[in-house]
Amino acid sequence: MTKIAVFCSGFGSNFQALINAVDDGRLKAEIALMVCDKPYAYVLTRAKNHNIPVFLFDPNSFSSREESERLIVKTLEGLGVDAIVLAGFMRIFTPYFIGSFKGRILNIHPSLLPAFKGAHAIRDAFEAKVKETGVTVHSVVQEVDAGPILMQEKVSVLAGDTLESLENRIHETENRIYPKAVQSFISQLKTQQKS
């Protein structure tokens, strides 16, 4: 069974979608660990409710990003984690971390990349008055929101949309497609490992 670690910083709806997909057999993986950098994030409650081990860290207690990442990498390697799935993790990794799991880190972004990169993609798309935006699942490389695209789905911006209604539809789309994308990703990794 492929072991994944899910990195989260907030509410955790994508984390919940992955848990549900594992539970009903759509995602053939074990969530070996949830990594979180926020002590009051609701996602911690989700992990507790499903008996998923948590690695909670305070970024401010380390002298550098790389110092915290070295501890995380050691923990992940100790658990035999095969792949990392980012689900609303709001930190940028150093080259050390990306190199440690090269080609094995997946992210979901709330726009049709390469449009609207960065932390406020839904708001930026809404304010730009585009007719459609969407969701992108991509591999992580050093440049932010720039890795190879695994899956995309369009979301129309409707005439009566508010920022909140658009956010809700984008999050619903994320929750639906991310488990499929993660399953596809780990299947690709298994094929690469065999060859």
C-alpha positions as CSV (number, residue, x, y, z in Angstrom):
1,M,0.0,0.0,0.0
2,T,1.4,3.4,-1.0
3,K,1.9,5.6,2.0
4,I,1.2,9.3,1.7
5,A,1.7,12.3,4.0
6,V,-0.8,15.1,3.6
7,F,0.3,18.7,4.5
8,C,-2.4,21.1,5.7
9,S,-2.6,24.6,7.2
10,G,-6.3,25.3,7.6
11,F,-9.9,24.0,7.5
12,G,-9.0,20.7,5.7
13,S,-11.8,20.1,3.3
14,N,-9.4,18.5,0.8
15,F,-7.9,16.4,3.5
16,Q,-11.4,15.2,4.4
17,A,-12.0,14.4,0.7
18,L,-8.9,12.3,0.7
19,I,-9.9,10.5,3.9
20,N,-13.3,9.7,2.5
21,A,-11.7,8.4,-0.8
22,V,-9.4,6.1,1.2
23,D,-12.3,4.9,3.3
24,D,-14.5,4.0,0.3
25,G,-11.7,2.5,-1.8
26,R,-11.4,5.1,-4.4
27,L,-7.9,6.1,-3.2
28,K,-5.7,3.1,-2.7
29,A,-3.3,4.6,-0.2
30,E,-2.6,4.9,3.5
31,I,-2.5,8.3,5.0
32,A,0.5,7.7,7.2
33,L,0.8,11.2,8.5
34,M,-0.8,14.7,8.4
35,V,1.7,17.5,8.7
36,C,0.4,20.9,10.0
37,D,2.1,24.2,10.8
38,K,-0.9,25.8,12.6
39,P,-1.8,24.7,16.2
40,Y,-5.5,25.9,16.0
41,A,-6.3,24.6,12.4
42,Y,-9.5,22.7,12.2
43,V,-7.8,20.1,10.1
44,L,-6.2,18.8,13.4
45,T,-9.7,17.8,14.6
46,R,-10.3,15.9,11.3
47,A,-7.1,13.9,11.8
48,K,-8.0,13.1,15.4
49,N,-11.5,12.0,14.4
50,H,-10.0,9.5,12.0
51,N,-7.0,8.4,14.1
52,I,-4.5,9.8,11.6
53,P,-1.1,10.6,13.2
54,V,-0.2,14.3,13.2
55,F,3.2,16.1,13.0
56,L,2.4,19.6,14.3
57,F,5.3,22.1,14.2
58,D,5.8,25.7,14.9
59,P,7.8,27.3,12.1
60,N,8.9,30.1,14.4
61,S,10.7,27.7,16.8
62,F,13.3,26.8,14.1
63,S,16.2,29.0,13.0
64,S,15.4,28.5,9.3
65,R,12.9,26.8,7.0
66,E,15.4,24.2,6.1
67,E,15.9,23.3,9.8
68,S,12.2,22.5,10.2
69,E,12.2,20.7,6.9
70,R,15.1,18.4,7.9
71,L,13.1,17.2,10.9
72,I,10.0,16.7,8.7
73,V,12.0,14.7,6.1
74,K,13.5,12.6,8.8
75,T,10.0,11.8,10.1
76,L,8.6,11.0,6.7
77,E,11.5,8.8,5.8
78,G,11.2,7.0,9.1
79,L,7.5,6.2,8.3
80,G,8.4,5.1,4.7
81,V,6.3,7.8,3.1
82,D,6.1,7.4,-0.7
83,A,4.5,10.6,-1.7
84,I,3.5,14.0,-0.3
85,V,0.1,15.6,-1.0
86,L,-0.3,19.3,-0.3
87,A,-3.9,20.2,0.7
88,G,-3.9,23.9,1.6
89,F,-0.4,24.0,3.1
90,M,0.6,27.7,3.0
91,R,4.3,27.4,3.1
92,I,6.9,27.4,0.3
93,F,9.5,24.7,0.4
94,T,13.3,25.1,0.1
95,P,15.3,23.3,-2.6
96,Y,16.4,20.8,0.1
97,F,12.8,19.6,0.8
98,I,11.8,19.4,-2.9
99,G,15.1,17.6,-3.7
100,S,14.4,15.1,-0.9
101,F,11.1,14.1,-2.5
102,K,11.8,15.0,-6.1
103,G,8.9,14.1,-8.4
104,R,6.8,12.9,-5.4
105,I,5.1,16.0,-4.2
106,L,1.6,16.9,-5.5
107,N,-0.3,20.2,-5.0
108,I,-3.8,21.5,-5.8
109,H,-4.3,25.1,-6.8
110,P,-7.6,27.0,-7.2
111,S,-7.1,28.4,-10.7
112,L,-6.4,27.2,-14.3
113,L,-2.6,27.5,-14.1
114,P,-0.6,29.2,-15.4
115,A,-3.2,31.9,-14.8
116,F,-3.6,33.4,-11.3
117,K,-0.6,31.9,-9.5
118,G,-0.1,32.6,-5.8
119,A,-2.0,32.6,-2.5
120,H,-5.1,34.6,-3.6
121,A,-6.0,32.9,-6.9
122,I,-9.8,32.8,-6.5
123,R,-10.0,36.5,-5.5
124,D,-7.6,37.5,-8.3
125,A,-9.7,35.6,-10.9
126,F,-12.9,37.1,-9.5
127,E,-11.6,40.7,-9.5
128,A,-10.2,40.2,-13.1
129,K,-13.8,39.4,-14.2
130,V,-12.8,36.3,-16.1
131,K,-15.6,34.1,-17.5
132,E,-14.0,31.0,-16.2
133,T,-11.4,29.8,-13.8
134,G,-10.9,26.4,-12.3
135,V,-8.7,24.0,-10.4
136,T,-5.2,22.6,-11.3
137,V,-3.4,19.6,-9.8
138,H,0.3,19.7,-10.5
139,S,3.6,18.3,-9.4
140,V,5.7,20.6,-7.2
141,V,9.0,22.1,-8.5
142,Q,11.0,24.9,-7.0
143,E,9.2,27.7,-8.9
144,V,5.8,28.2,-7.2
145,D,2.7,26.9,-9.0
146,A,4.8,25.9,-12.0
147,G,5.2,22.1,-12.0
148,P,3.9,19.7,-14.6
149,I,0.1,19.7,-14.7
150,L,-1.6,16.3,-13.9
151,M,-5.3,17.4,-14.0
152,Q,-7.4,20.5,-14.6
153,E,-11.1,21.3,-14.4
154,K,-12.8,24.5,-15.5
155,V,-15.3,26.3,-13.3
156,S,-17.5,29.0,-14.9
157,V,-17.8,32.4,-13.3
158,L,-21.5,33.0,-13.3
159,A,-23.2,36.4,-13.8
160,G,-24.5,36.5,-10.2
161,D,-21.4,35.2,-8.5
162,T,-20.0,36.7,-5.3
163,L,-16.5,35.9,-4.3
164,E,-18.0,33.5,-1.7
165,S,-20.2,31.6,-4.1
166,L,-17.2,31.2,-6.5
167,E,-15.0,30.0,-3.7
168,N,-17.6,27.4,-2.7
169,R,-17.8,26.0,-6.3
170,I,-14.0,25.9,-6.6
171,H,-13.7,24.1,-3.3
172,E,-16.4,21.6,-4.3
173,T,-14.5,20.9,-7.5
174,E,-11.2,20.5,-5.6
175,N,-12.8,18.0,-3.2
176,R,-14.2,16.0,-6.1
177,I,-11.1,15.8,-8.4
178,Y,-8.2,15.7,-5.9
179,P,-8.7,12.1,-4.8
180,K,-8.8,11.0,-8.5
181,A,-5.7,13.0,-9.2
182,V,-3.8,11.6,-6.2
183,Q,-4.8,8.0,-7.2
184,S,-3.5,8.7,-10.7
185,F,-0.3,10.2,-9.3
186,I,0.5,7.3,-7.1
187,S,-0.3,4.8,-9.9
188,Q,2.3,6.7,-12.0
189,L,4.9,6.6,-9.2
190,K,4.4,2.8,-8.9
191,T,4.9,2.4,-12.6
192,Q,8.1,4.4,-12.5
193,Q,9.4,2.4,-9.6
194,K,8.9,-0.8,-11.5
195,S,10.6,0.3,-14.7
